[in-house]
Amino acid sequence: MAKLFVFLSLFIIFSCNKKDLKRTDPATVSALISYNPELLSNDDASKLARICNALDSKVAVLNDLGPDTHFTYLFSEKSCAAESASPALDILVKIEPSQDNYIFKKINNDPFAFPNVETTRYGSMAEICKNLGDIRSPMQINSSIAIWFTALTRTSECAGDNVNTLCVMIRKGQLVEGNDYRIGSEEWIKFQITGPRIGFFVERKLVSRSTCEIGKVLVRTATLK
């Protein structure tokens, strides 16, 4: 009886440790989740397609933007070590060509925290837009990186109005072993899908493990004014 009790105790301890090691909550940065692609719903795929169409429309006008075209983002950051975010500040940015893409830079030429001018070829949406014909999540970017994504975001995270703006959530994971990936970052992006700012992100939030210590995260937010 004593041996049976010891065996059961060890089994429970091992099971709990295994559960802690292999968390499957996809809402948590650092979670370990399995790679099991599933076809997206028609509603989800349709919203992603609308975002990609908006990005294509933006590309058509990027070459015509003059050197005095500026955007102001209200930006805030919480470093790995900080307990709370820094006070939000207005950051004036410009768009510059970079090889065959475009990047955001501060007016003083320092890099902006969200440098990519999102298009269907570059940035967070590139792989998604390339695979709209048979869109499944997660999706492998290369042999060691995969992304989980959806345009059906919770309103507490990112709320588009489905007319002028749409949101997308993207999680990026690094292969650990077998079929398991460790989530390194979560990002919510609200895109303008109509009007003069079509294709530009109007809100963005990044939560990343980056080079932080275990249990710490870097958080960046930006809102277009």
N, CA, C and O of each residue as an XYZ file, in Angstrom:
900
protein
N       0.835     -1.198      0.000
C       0.000      0.000      0.000
C       0.872      1.251      0.000
O       0.582      2.213     -0.712
N       1.943      1.241      0.800
C       2.862      2.369      0.893
C       3.528      2.616     -0.446
O       3.681      3.759     -0.879
N       3.936      1.495     -1.119
C       4.582      1.625     -2.424
C       3.614      2.233     -3.431
O       3.998      3.047     -4.272
N       2.344      1.821     -3.331
C       1.344      2.347     -4.258
C       1.161      3.847     -4.031
O       1.017      4.603     -4.992
N       1.165      4.281     -2.776
C       1.001      5.697     -2.466
C       2.162      6.505     -3.020
O       1.962      7.576     -3.593
N       3.385      5.990     -2.849
C       4.568      6.682     -3.355
C       4.502      6.793     -4.869
O       4.807      7.842     -5.438
N       4.097      5.696     -5.524
C       3.995      5.683     -6.986
C       2.993      6.723     -7.480
O       3.264      7.463     -8.425
N       1.807      6.769     -6.812
C       0.779      7.721     -7.215
C       1.250      9.155     -6.987
O       0.953     10.042     -7.788
N       1.979      9.384     -5.903
C       2.475     10.724     -5.603
C       3.456     11.182     -6.666
O       3.396     12.321     -7.127
N       4.364     10.285     -7.056
C       5.341     10.618     -8.099
C       4.648     10.865     -9.428
O       5.038     11.753    -10.187
N       3.614     10.072     -9.706
C       2.880     10.227    -10.968
C       2.213     11.597    -11.038
O       2.242     12.260    -12.075
N       1.602     12.021     -9.902
C       0.927     13.319     -9.852
C       1.926     14.447    -10.020
O       1.669     15.395    -10.763
N       3.066     14.360     -9.339
C       4.102     15.395     -9.441
C       4.613     15.488    -10.866
O       4.757     16.581    -11.415
N       4.890     14.322    -11.471
C       5.396     14.307    -12.849
C       4.373     14.908    -13.802
O       4.723     15.682    -14.693
N       3.095     14.544    -13.608
C       2.045     15.052    -14.492
C       1.920     16.558    -14.387
O       1.768     17.240    -15.400
N       1.984     17.093    -13.158
C       1.868     18.531    -12.978
C       3.035     19.259    -13.605
O       2.851     20.291    -14.251
N       4.261     18.723    -13.419
C       5.445     19.344    -14.005
C       5.356     19.334    -15.519
O       5.732     20.307    -16.172
N       4.859     18.236    -16.083
C       4.734     18.135    -17.522
C       3.724     19.138    -18.039
O       3.919     19.736    -19.098
N       2.633     19.326    -17.288
C       1.625     20.289    -17.697
C       2.184     21.697    -17.662
O       1.913     22.496    -18.558
N       2.979     22.015    -16.614
C       3.581     23.338    -16.517
C       4.566     23.571    -17.655
O       4.665     24.681    -18.177
N       5.289     22.536    -18.038
C       6.298     22.653    -19.083
C       5.651     22.883    -20.432
O       6.145     23.683    -21.226
N       4.549     22.193    -20.707
C       3.918     22.268    -22.020
C       2.573     22.989    -21.939
O       1.518     22.392    -22.152
N       2.637     24.285    -21.628
C       1.415     25.073    -21.599
C       0.856     25.200    -23.009
O       1.619     25.321    -23.968
N      -0.437     25.176    -23.145
C      -1.037     25.249    -24.477
C      -1.950     26.460    -24.621
O      -2.708     26.549    -25.587
N      -1.889     27.396    -23.668
C      -2.703     28.602    -23.756
C      -2.112     29.520    -24.823
O      -1.053     30.108    -24.604
N      -2.787     29.658    -25.998
C      -2.214     30.466    -27.075
C      -2.241     31.950    -26.797
O      -1.700     32.732    -27.579
N      -2.863     32.363    -25.694
C      -2.937     33.784    -25.369
C      -1.742     34.231    -24.534
O      -1.701     35.378    -24.089
N      -0.777     33.356    -24.315
C       0.340     33.653    -23.431
C       1.654     33.591    -24.180
O       2.012     32.556    -24.742
N       2.381     34.719    -24.185
C       3.724     34.701    -24.740
C       4.559     33.722    -23.927
O       4.451     33.680    -22.702
N       5.366     32.958    -24.582
C       6.193     31.884    -24.019
C       5.466     30.551    -23.993
O       6.063     29.535    -23.635
N       4.179     30.531    -24.366
C       3.448     29.262    -24.386
C       4.074     28.315    -25.405
O       4.595     28.740    -26.436
N       4.013     27.046    -25.098
C       4.482     25.998    -26.003
C       3.246     25.369    -26.629
O       2.446     24.754    -25.924
N       3.075     25.513    -27.943
C       1.877     25.001    -28.609
C       2.253     24.183    -29.834
O       3.318     24.371    -30.423
N       1.377     23.288    -30.202
C       1.634     22.371    -31.311
C       1.239     22.992    -32.641
O       0.337     23.826    -32.718
N       1.929     22.569    -33.674
C       1.679     23.052    -35.027
C       0.650     22.150    -35.693
O       0.973     21.056    -36.156
N      -0.594     22.622    -35.735
C      -1.696     21.860    -36.341
C      -2.521     22.792    -37.224
O      -3.522     23.337    -36.760
N      -2.128     22.990    -38.489
C      -2.830     23.943    -39.363
C      -4.289     23.574    -39.586
O      -4.620     22.407    -39.791
N      -5.165     24.584    -39.543
C      -6.585     24.408    -39.800
C      -7.048     25.472    -40.790
O      -6.604     26.620    -40.739
N      -7.938     25.080    -41.684
C      -8.500     26.009    -42.657
C      -9.309     27.069    -41.924
O     -10.112     26.747    -41.048
N      -9.097     28.340    -42.280
C      -9.820     29.417    -41.615
C     -11.272     29.478    -42.086
O     -11.604     29.019    -43.179
N     -12.115     30.044    -41.255
C     -13.522     30.215    -41.629
C     -13.623     31.214    -42.782
O     -12.698     31.991    -43.018
N     -14.734     31.192    -43.489
C     -14.940     32.126    -44.596
C     -14.889     33.573    -44.128
O     -14.349     34.437    -44.820
N     -15.453     33.838    -42.948
C     -15.461     35.197    -42.404
C     -14.050     35.675    -42.110
O     -13.688     36.805    -42.437
N     -13.256     34.810    -41.492
C     -11.872     35.143    -41.163
C     -11.064     35.388    -42.444
O     -10.370     36.398    -42.562
N     -11.158     34.470    -43.385
C     -10.417     34.588    -44.642
C     -10.830     35.832    -45.421
O      -9.988     36.490    -46.032
N     -12.125     36.158    -45.402
C     -12.623     37.323    -46.117
C     -12.045     38.622    -45.538
O     -11.676     39.528    -46.285
N     -11.968     38.706    -44.220
C     -11.421     39.907    -43.592
C      -9.926     40.044    -43.868
O      -9.433     41.149    -44.093
N      -9.213     38.933    -43.852
C      -7.790     38.983    -44.181
C      -7.593     39.441    -45.621
O      -6.677     40.212    -45.907
N      -8.447     38.970    -46.527
C      -8.366     39.377    -47.935
C      -8.623     40.873    -48.080
O      -7.979     41.537    -48.892
N      -9.555     41.404    -47.302
C      -9.845     42.845    -47.364
C      -8.647     43.658    -46.882
O      -8.358     44.722    -47.429
N      -7.952     43.162    -45.863
C      -6.741     43.835    -45.394
C      -5.673     43.810    -46.484
O      -5.030     44.825    -46.751
N      -5.487     42.660    -47.108
C      -4.481     42.539    -48.166
C      -4.816     43.442    -49.351
O      -3.918     44.036    -49.947
N      -6.085     43.549    -49.694
C      -6.499     44.448    -50.775
C      -6.176     45.901    -50.423
O      -5.763     46.680    -51.283
N      -6.368     46.255    -49.158
C      -6.045     47.616    -48.712
C      -4.544     47.869    -48.806
O      -4.113     48.962    -49.174
N      -3.749     46.851    -48.472
C      -2.292     46.991    -48.580
C      -1.879     47.173    -50.024
O      -0.986     47.967    -50.318
N      -2.514     46.448    -50.931
C      -2.223     46.615    -52.360
C      -2.571     48.020    -52.827
O      -1.835     48.614    -53.615
N      -3.677     48.550    -52.353
C      -4.077     49.901    -52.729
C      -3.063     50.929    -52.229
O      -2.801     51.929    -52.897
N      -2.498     50.674    -51.051
C      -1.494     51.590    -50.509
C      -0.236     51.577    -51.362
O       0.346     52.633    -51.611
N       0.195     50.409    -51.814
C       1.403     50.294    -52.624
C       1.303     51.175    -53.867
O       2.291     51.759    -54.313
N       0.096     51.261    -54.416
C      -0.101     52.024    -55.648
C       0.188     53.509    -55.458
O       0.483     54.204    -56.430
N       0.108     54.010    -54.220
C       0.316     55.445    -53.999
C       1.620     55.759    -53.269
O       1.979     56.929    -53.143
N       2.336     54.744    -52.787
C       3.555     55.010    -52.018
C       4.593     55.777    -52.832
O       5.268     56.663    -52.308
N       4.716     55.434    -54.111
C       5.699     56.109    -54.952
C       5.376     57.582    -55.165
O       6.256     58.375    -55.498
N       4.117     57.944    -54.973
C       3.696     59.326    -55.203
C       3.780     60.187    -53.952
O       3.532     61.392    -54.010
N       4.129     59.581    -52.819
C       4.223     60.363    -51.585
C       5.436     61.283    -51.657
O       6.544     60.849    -51.972
N       5.214     62.537    -51.366
C       6.305     63.501    -51.404
C       7.187     63.423    -50.175
O       6.815     62.788    -49.188
N       8.361     64.066    -50.217
C       9.298     64.013    -49.082
C       8.759     64.679    -47.828
O       9.262     64.442    -46.729
N       7.740     65.510    -47.987
C       7.162     66.190    -46.823
C       5.963     65.441    -46.243
O       5.262     65.968    -45.378
N       5.723     64.213    -46.714
C       4.624     63.415    -46.175
C       5.039     62.812    -44.835
O       5.952     61.988    -44.774
N       4.376     63.221    -43.779
C       4.719     62.772    -42.431
C       3.493     62.177    -41.755
O       2.356     62.500    -42.096
N       3.748     61.301    -40.791
C       2.683     60.704    -39.993
C       3.062     60.854    -38.525
O       4.237     60.774    -38.165
N       2.070     61.070    -37.694
C       2.318     61.182    -36.253
C       1.697     59.990    -35.545
O       0.496     59.741    -35.647
N       2.539     59.257    -34.824
C       2.065     58.124    -34.027
C       2.254     58.436    -32.542
O       3.315     58.896    -32.120
N       1.218     58.181    -31.772
C       1.322     58.258    -30.318
C       1.941     56.947    -29.853
O       1.318     55.891    -29.964
N       3.164     57.009    -29.331
C       3.947     55.798    -29.062
C       4.274     55.661    -27.589
O       4.566     56.640    -26.902
N       4.218     54.405    -27.113
C       4.587     54.105    -25.731
C       5.295     52.755    -25.694
O       5.040     51.883    -26.525
N       6.182     52.597    -24.725
C       6.932     51.338    -24.607
C       7.139     50.963    -23.145
O       7.393     51.812    -22.290
N       7.024     49.673    -22.890
C       7.404     49.115    -21.587
C       8.597     48.201    -21.817
O       8.487     47.197    -22.521
N       9.726     48.540    -21.231
C      10.915     47.714    -21.399
C      10.782     46.412    -20.636
O       9.850     46.236    -19.851
N      11.707     45.505    -20.865
C      11.663     44.208    -20.191
C      11.635     44.365    -18.672
O      10.880     43.682    -17.980
N      12.453     45.257    -18.175
C      12.616     45.381    -16.732
C      11.549     46.247    -16.079
O      11.320     46.133    -14.875
N      10.889     47.113    -16.850
C       9.934     48.066    -16.278
C       8.652     47.380    -15.842
O       8.272     46.342    -16.384
N       7.994     47.971    -14.863
C       6.720     47.460    -14.377
C       5.547     48.052    -15.143
O       4.475     47.449    -15.206
N       5.745     49.235    -15.728
C       4.671     49.894    -16.474
C       5.253     50.604    -17.692
O       6.467     50.763    -17.814
N       4.374     51.022    -18.580
C       4.801     51.654    -19.821
C       5.248     53.093    -19.579
O       4.846     53.731    -18.607
N       6.078     53.581    -20.476
C       6.512     54.967    -20.434
C       5.351     55.874    -20.839
O       4.408     55.406    -21.477
N       5.397     57.153    -20.485
C       4.352     58.075    -20.945
C       4.305     58.099    -22.474
O       5.346     58.103    -23.131
N       3.096     58.117    -23.034
C       2.953     58.115    -24.491
C       3.418     59.455    -25.058
O       3.097     60.515    -24.521
N       4.177     59.392    -26.149
C       4.712     60.590    -26.792
C       4.364     60.586    -28.268
O       4.250     59.525    -28.881
N       4.195     61.772    -28.842
C       3.985     61.891    -30.277
C       5.319     61.696    -30.999
O       6.304     62.379    -30.715
N       5.327     60.745    -31.943
C       6.523     60.494    -32.747
C       6.199     60.828    -34.194
O       5.309     60.220    -34.789
N       6.919     61.795    -34.764
C       6.725     62.181    -36.155
C       7.615     61.298    -37.030
O       8.829     61.247    -36.836
N       7.010     60.609    -37.985
C       7.772     59.696    -38.832
C       7.580     60.047    -40.309
O       6.605     60.690    -40.698
N       8.536     59.606    -41.104
C       8.482     59.770    -42.549
C       8.637     58.406    -43.192
O       9.006     57.437    -42.529
N       8.357     58.335    -44.475
C       8.490     57.083    -45.219
C       9.649     57.210    -46.198
O       9.724     58.163    -46.973
N      10.549     56.236    -46.151
C      11.686     56.243    -47.060
C      11.763     54.925    -47.808
O      11.469     53.874    -47.240
N      12.160     54.965    -49.094
C      12.376     53.712    -49.826
C      13.577     52.974    -49.257
O      14.561     53.598    -48.858
N      13.501     51.657    -49.218
C      14.603     50.826    -48.734
C      14.702     49.620    -49.648
O      13.907     48.686    -49.539
N      15.674     49.635    -50.548
C      15.776     48.635    -51.598
C      14.456     48.618    -52.369
O      14.108     49.624    -52.988
N      13.716     47.524    -52.354
C      12.432     47.520    -53.057
C      11.265     47.513    -52.082
O      10.192     46.988    -52.379
N      11.490     48.104    -50.913
C      10.441     48.219    -49.913
C      10.467     49.640    -49.353
O      11.239     50.483    -49.811
N       9.613     49.899    -48.353
C       9.570     51.191    -47.687
C       9.649     50.969    -46.185
O       9.187     49.954    -45.664
N      10.253     51.953    -45.491
C      10.360     51.866    -44.038
C       9.964     53.197    -43.408
O      10.080     54.258    -44.022
N       9.487     53.110    -42.153
C       9.241     54.302    -41.351
C      10.536     54.692    -40.645
O      11.251     53.844    -40.111
N      10.821     55.989    -40.655
C      11.927     56.529    -39.877
C      11.460     57.770    -39.151
O      10.580     58.488    -39.625
N      12.054     58.019    -37.997
C      11.788     59.278    -37.324
C      12.365     60.422    -38.167
O      13.222     60.201    -39.023
N      11.895     61.620    -37.918
C      12.344     62.769    -38.693
C      13.850     62.981    -38.563
O      14.489     63.475    -39.492
N      14.423     62.608    -37.408
C      15.871     62.764    -37.216
C      16.657     61.580    -37.778
O      17.860     61.454    -37.551
N      15.958     60.714    -38.516
C      16.540     59.535    -39.182
C      16.825     58.364    -38.250
O      17.383     57.355    -38.681
N      16.450     58.484    -36.982
C      16.531     57.316    -36.096
C      15.458     56.307    -36.521
O      14.425     56.700    -37.063
N      15.690     55.018    -36.282
C      14.676     54.015    -36.640
C      13.436     54.144    -35.774
O      13.520     54.477    -34.592
N      12.282     53.875    -36.374
C      11.019     53.837    -35.638
C      10.841     52.424    -35.083
O      11.316     51.458    -35.679
N      10.168     52.306    -33.962
C      10.008     51.003    -33.308
C       9.234     50.013    -34.168
O       9.443     48.806    -34.049
N       8.344     50.498    -35.033
C       7.626     49.663    -36.001
C       8.076     50.091    -37.400
O       7.383     50.869    -38.055
N       9.214     49.600    -37.861
C       9.829     50.146    -39.078
C       9.151     49.785    -40.395
O       9.206     50.569    -41.343
N       8.517     48.624    -40.478
C       7.979     48.183    -41.761
C       6.736     48.967    -42.165
O       5.785     49.094    -41.394
N       6.762     49.492    -43.391
C       5.544     50.011    -44.002
C       4.877     48.800    -44.629
O       5.261     48.358    -45.712
N       3.876     48.265    -43.943
C       3.279     46.979    -44.318
C       2.776     46.966    -45.764
O       2.073     47.879    -46.198
N       3.143     45.926    -46.491
C       2.622     45.686    -47.831
C       2.312     44.201    -47.958
O       2.491     43.442    -47.005
N       1.852     43.791    -49.120
C       1.586     42.365    -49.331
C       2.872     41.594    -49.582
O       2.847     40.367    -49.671
N       3.987     42.288    -49.695
C       5.272     41.627    -49.968
C       6.244     41.708    -48.794
O       7.172     40.906    -48.697
N       6.028     42.680    -47.900
C       6.951     42.866    -46.785
C       6.183     43.155    -45.502
O       5.124     43.781    -45.509
N       6.756     42.675    -44.400
C       6.151     42.938    -43.107
C       5.341     41.773    -42.572
O       5.428     40.653    -43.077
N       4.559     42.049    -41.554
C       3.828     41.014    -40.823
C       2.773     40.303    -41.649
O       2.456     39.144    -41.383
N       2.217     40.993    -42.664
C       1.127     40.416    -43.453
C       1.599     39.703    -44.718
O       0.791     39.081    -45.407
N       2.874     39.779    -45.030
C       3.368     39.299    -46.320
C       3.013     37.839    -46.594
O       2.430     37.535    -47.635
N       3.351     36.941    -45.687
C       3.099     35.517    -45.922
C       1.608     35.205    -45.948
O       1.162     34.332    -46.693
N       0.844     35.916    -45.136
C      -0.604     35.708    -45.113
C      -1.202     36.086    -46.462
O      -1.990     35.331    -47.032
N      -0.828     37.253    -46.969
C      -1.377     37.725    -48.248
C      -0.954     36.839    -49.419
O      -1.689     36.720    -50.400
N       0.212     36.222    -49.329
C       0.683     35.342    -50.408
C      -0.098     34.027    -50.459
O      -0.091     33.341    -51.481
N      -0.767     33.675    -49.367
C      -1.404     32.353    -49.276
C      -2.909     32.429    -49.069
O      -3.489     31.540    -48.444
N      -3.545     33.461    -49.574
C      -4.982     33.634    -49.366
C      -5.815     32.541    -50.024
O      -6.932     32.269    -49.584
N      -5.291     31.909    -51.072
C      -6.067     30.908    -51.801
C      -6.412     29.681    -50.981
O      -7.453     29.060    -51.198
N      -5.551     29.327    -50.043
C      -5.775     28.158    -49.191
C      -5.250     28.512    -47.811
O      -4.258     27.954    -47.341
N      -5.942     29.456    -47.170
C      -5.398     30.070    -45.965
C      -5.644     29.218    -44.726
O      -6.783     28.927    -44.361
N      -4.555     28.833    -44.098
C      -4.597     27.998    -42.902
C      -3.717     28.601    -41.827
O      -2.692     29.221    -42.109
N      -4.139     28.404    -40.590
C      -3.353     28.854    -39.448
C      -3.178     27.688    -38.483
O      -4.142     26.987    -38.177
N      -1.947     27.474    -37.998
C      -0.732     28.240    -38.246
C      -0.139     27.983    -39.628
O      -0.586     27.112    -40.375
N       0.901     28.789    -39.942
C       1.582     28.696    -41.219
C       3.094     28.767    -40.974
O       3.562     29.601    -40.199
N       3.836     27.907    -41.625
C       5.285     27.933    -41.496
C       5.872     29.032    -42.367
O       5.536     29.146    -43.546
N       6.754     29.842    -41.782
C       7.458     30.887    -42.517
C       8.763     30.349    -43.066
O       9.157     30.673    -44.186
N       9.431     29.529    -42.278
C      10.631     28.810    -42.712
C      10.743     27.553    -41.869
O       9.783     27.169    -41.200
N      11.885     26.917    -41.890
C      12.026     25.630    -41.203
C      11.938     25.735    -39.685
O      11.743     24.724    -39.012
N      12.078     26.940    -39.134
C      12.071     27.063    -37.670
C      11.066     28.071    -37.125
O      10.918     28.192    -35.908
N      10.370     28.801    -38.004
C       9.431     29.839    -37.563
C       8.047     29.555    -38.122
O       7.905     29.187    -39.289
N       7.021     29.726    -37.284
C       5.623     29.597    -37.718
C       4.812     30.738    -37.122
O       5.175     31.304    -36.090
N       3.695     31.071    -37.794
C       2.820     32.123    -37.282
C       1.395     31.593    -37.125
O       0.917     30.798    -37.934
N       0.732     32.054    -36.065
C      -0.688     31.801    -35.819
C      -1.385     33.140    -36.024
O      -0.881     34.163    -35.561
N      -2.523     33.164    -36.701
C      -3.125     34.455    -37.018
C      -4.631     34.331    -37.194
O      -5.156     33.253    -37.473
N      -5.323     35.475    -37.023
C      -6.763     35.548    -37.237
C      -7.172     37.012    -37.353
O      -6.557     37.891    -36.749
N      -8.215     37.259    -38.135
C      -8.814     38.598    -38.205
C     -10.048     38.675    -37.313
O     -10.716     39.707    -37.263
N     -10.350     37.592    -36.611
C     -11.486     37.563    -35.684
C     -10.968     37.798    -34.268
O     -11.017     36.909    -33.417
N     -10.478     38.993    -34.036
C      -9.870     39.316    -32.750
C     -10.930     39.668    -31.716
O     -12.033     40.094    -32.057
N     -10.580     39.484    -30.454
C     -11.464     39.890    -29.370
C     -11.443     41.407    -29.252
O     -10.393     42.029    -29.414
N     -12.594     42.004    -28.971
C     -12.676     43.458    -28.913
C     -11.790     44.043    -27.815
O     -11.365     45.195    -27.903
N     -11.513     43.252    -26.784
C     -10.641     43.740    -25.710
C      -9.202     43.865    -26.177
O      -8.415     44.590    -25.568
N      -8.845     43.168    -27.252
C      -7.484     43.219    -27.778
C      -7.362     44.236    -28.911
O      -6.449     45.061    -28.924
N      -8.291     44.164    -29.859
C      -8.259     45.051    -31.021
C      -9.636     45.021    -31.658
O     -10.136     43.953    -32.013
N     -10.248     46.185    -31.805
C     -11.612     46.241    -32.326
C     -11.692     47.117    -33.568
O     -11.600     48.341    -33.474
N     -11.864     46.494    -34.737
C     -12.124     47.252    -35.951
C     -13.624     47.446    -36.100
O     -14.416     46.754    -35.459
N     -14.013     48.398    -36.955
C     -15.446     48.636    -37.133
C     -16.021     47.875    -38.328
O     -17.207     47.998    -38.632
N     -15.173     47.086    -39.008
C     -15.564     46.254    -40.155
C     -15.962     47.054    -41.391
O     -16.342     46.475    -42.408
N     -15.878     48.367    -41.312
C     -16.178     49.220    -42.468
C     -14.933     50.001    -42.876
O     -14.488     49.934    -44.022
N     -14.384     50.737    -41.925
C     -13.190     51.539    -42.188
C     -11.911     50.895    -41.669
O     -10.822     51.175    -42.171
N     -12.041     50.034    -40.668
C     -10.868     49.402    -40.067
C     -11.118     47.929    -39.789
O     -12.239     47.508    -39.504
N     -10.044     47.162    -39.880
C     -10.064     45.737    -39.538
C      -8.802     45.406    -38.757
O      -7.747     46.005    -38.966
N      -8.929     44.437    -37.849
C      -7.801     44.024    -37.019
C      -7.298     42.639    -37.413
O      -8.038     41.815    -37.951
N      -6.037     42.413    -37.132
C      -5.457     41.083    -37.281
C      -4.572     40.816    -36.065
O      -3.900     41.722    -35.573
N      -4.573     39.595    -35.589
C      -3.696     39.165    -34.513
C      -2.715     38.151    -35.081
O      -3.114     37.216    -35.775
N      -1.428     38.336    -34.784
C      -0.385     37.449    -35.295
C       0.519     37.029    -34.147
O       1.072     37.873    -33.442
N       0.666     35.727    -33.962
C       1.612     35.182    -32.982
C       2.725     34.473    -33.734
O       2.472     33.730    -34.683
N       3.945     34.706    -33.309
C       5.096     34.089    -33.967
C       5.771     33.126    -33.006
O       6.029     33.463    -31.851
N       6.055     31.914    -33.496
C       6.665     30.897    -32.650
C       7.940     30.331    -33.245
O       8.104     30.260    -34.463
N       8.832     29.934    -32.364
C      10.107     29.319    -32.750
C      10.032     27.824    -32.469
O       9.596     27.408    -31.396
N      10.460     27.018    -33.442
C      10.442     25.566    -33.271
C      11.313     25.164    -32.092
O      12.457     25.602    -31.968
N      10.749     24.317    -31.221
C      11.490     23.795    -30.078
C      11.936     22.372    -30.369
O      13.127     22.062    -30.368
N      10.958     21.518    -30.616
C      11.264     20.149    -31.018
C       9.998     19.505    -31.565
O       8.884     19.873    -31.191
N      10.186     18.546    -32.448
C       9.046     17.832    -32.998
C       8.060     18.766    -33.654
O       8.368     19.406    -34.659
N       6.860     18.843    -33.077
C       5.779     19.670    -33.610
C       5.459     20.855    -32.701
O       4.445     21.528    -32.885
N       6.324     21.106    -31.723
C       6.065     22.130    -30.719
C       6.852     23.414    -30.992
O       8.038     23.391    -31.317
N       6.136     24.539    -30.845
C       6.735     25.856    -31.047
C       6.565     26.693    -29.785
O       5.535     26.620    -29.116
N       7.579     27.486    -29.468
C       7.507     28.408    -28.341
C       7.119     29.782    -28.873
O       7.818     30.346    -29.715
N       5.998     30.324    -28.381
C       5.541     31.631    -28.835
C       6.487     32.712    -28.316
O       6.731     32.816    -27.114
N       7.012     33.510    -29.240
C       7.946     34.568    -28.869
C       7.327     35.952    -28.878
O       7.816     36.859    -28.205
N       6.245     36.121    -29.643
C       5.618     37.438    -29.696
C       4.155     37.326    -30.094
O       3.746     36.384    -30.773
N       3.384     38.301    -29.659
C       1.988     38.468    -30.057
C       1.837     39.899    -30.544
O       2.375     40.828    -29.942
N       1.100     40.072    -31.641
C       0.937     41.410    -32.192
C      -0.494     41.603    -32.672
O      -1.075     40.729    -33.316
N      -1.051     42.768    -32.345
C      -2.376     43.147    -32.814
C      -2.229     44.389    -33.675
O      -1.644     45.381    -33.240
N      -2.754     44.342    -34.892
C      -2.623     45.471    -35.820
C      -4.006     45.837    -36.356
O      -4.728     44.983    -36.872
N      -4.367     47.120    -36.227
C      -5.600     47.616    -36.823
C      -5.238     48.390    -38.089
O      -4.490     49.366    -38.038
N      -5.778     47.944    -39.224
C      -5.493     48.568    -40.505
C      -6.661     49.426    -40.970
O      -7.825     49.085    -40.761
N      -6.326     50.548    -41.607
C      -7.331     51.353    -42.295
C      -7.603     50.696    -43.640
O      -6.659     50.431    -44.385
N      -8.853     50.426    -43.976
C      -9.153     49.734    -45.234
C      -9.940     50.601    -46.212
O     -10.341     50.137    -47.280
N     -10.160     51.868    -45.840
C     -10.785     52.831    -46.744
C     -10.133     54.193    -46.545
O      -9.386     54.394    -45.587
N     -10.411     55.125    -47.446
C      -9.987     56.506    -47.254
C      -8.546     56.777    -47.634
O      -7.864     55.900    -48.164
N      -8.075     57.994    -47.366
C      -6.732     58.411    -47.792
C      -5.599     57.674    -47.089
O      -4.478     57.639    -47.596
N      -5.875     57.086    -45.929
C      -4.830     56.340    -45.213
C      -4.991     54.837    -45.406
O      -4.556     54.046    -44.569
N      -5.605     54.457    -46.488
C      -5.861     53.036    -46.743
C      -4.566     52.224    -46.688
O      -3.552     52.602    -47.274
N      -4.625     51.116    -45.980
C      -3.486     50.215    -45.890
C      -2.501     50.525    -44.784
O      -1.623     49.710    -44.499
N      -2.625     51.685    -44.150
C      -1.718     52.026    -43.049
C      -2.281     51.506    -41.728
O      -3.496     51.435    -41.538
N      -1.374     51.146    -40.820
C      -1.878     50.707    -39.524
C      -2.207     51.934    -38.686
O      -1.435     52.891    -38.625
N      -3.360     51.887    -38.046
C      -3.801     53.007    -37.210
C      -3.637     52.701    -35.726
O      -3.598     53.615    -34.903
N      -3.542     51.433    -35.387
C      -3.208     51.015    -34.029
C      -2.362     49.758    -34.101
O      -2.544     48.919    -34.983
N      -1.441     49.642    -33.168
C      -0.580     48.458    -33.172
C      -0.068     48.201    -31.757
O       0.316     49.126    -31.042
N      -0.069     46.938    -31.371
C       0.479     46.560    -30.064
C       1.301     45.293    -30.218
O       0.842     44.301    -30.785
N       2.518     45.342    -29.708
C       3.425     44.195    -29.743
C       3.794     43.799    -28.326
O       4.200     44.637    -27.520
N       3.651     42.511    -28.027
C       4.120     41.937    -26.761
C       5.136     40.879    -27.128
O       4.810     39.916    -27.821
N       6.376     41.049    -26.666
C       7.453     40.169    -27.115
C       8.361     39.752    -25.974
O       8.642     40.523    -25.057
N       8.815     38.495    -26.061
C       9.823     38.034    -25.100
C      11.149     38.711    -25.381
O      11.931     38.966    -24.465
N      11.407     39.008    -26.679
C      12.627     39.679    -27.106
C      13.842     39.033    -26.427
O      13.998     37.812    -26.466
N      14.690     39.838    -25.814
C      15.837     39.306    -25.069
C      15.590     39.408    -23.563
O      16.531     39.454    -22.770
N      14.315     39.444    -23.183
C      13.963     39.613    -21.766
C      14.297     38.367    -20.946
O      14.438     37.266    -21.478
N      14.417     38.577    -19.637
C      14.555     37.469    -18.713
C      13.254     36.676    -18.695
O      12.208     37.178    -19.108
N      13.320     35.448    -18.219
C      12.127     34.605    -18.132
C      11.061     35.299    -17.283
O      11.341     35.788    -16.188
N       9.842     35.331    -17.805
C       8.739     35.961    -17.096
C       8.576     37.444    -17.374
O       7.631     38.060    -16.881
N       9.488     38.039    -18.165
C       9.411     39.452    -18.509
C       9.075     39.599    -19.992
O       9.404     38.727    -20.796
N       8.424     40.697    -20.349
C       8.096     40.960    -21.750
C       8.317     42.429    -22.081
O       8.251     43.305    -21.219
N       8.582     42.664    -23.358
C       8.656     44.008    -23.918
C       7.297     44.324    -24.545
O       6.733     43.484    -25.246
N       6.767     45.526    -24.301
C       5.468     45.913    -24.863
C       5.608     47.247    -25.576
O       6.137     48.203    -25.009
N       5.138     47.317    -26.816
C       5.148     48.561    -27.581
C       3.755     48.818    -28.147
O       3.093     47.894    -28.619
N       3.311     50.072    -28.102
C       2.022     50.427    -28.703
C       2.198     51.696    -29.518
O       3.007     52.563    -29.187
N       1.414     51.786    -30.606
C       1.444     52.988    -31.454
C       0.054     53.232    -32.019
O      -0.617     52.301    -32.464
N      -0.375     54.492    -31.999
C      -1.684     54.880    -32.529
C      -1.506     56.055    -33.484
O      -0.906     57.066    -33.119
N      -2.009     55.931    -34.674
C      -1.899     56.984    -35.675
C      -2.856     58.117    -35.326
O      -4.033     57.888    -35.044
N      -2.332     59.347    -35.349
C      -3.144     60.516    -34.998
C      -3.629     61.231    -36.262
O      -4.328     62.240    -36.170
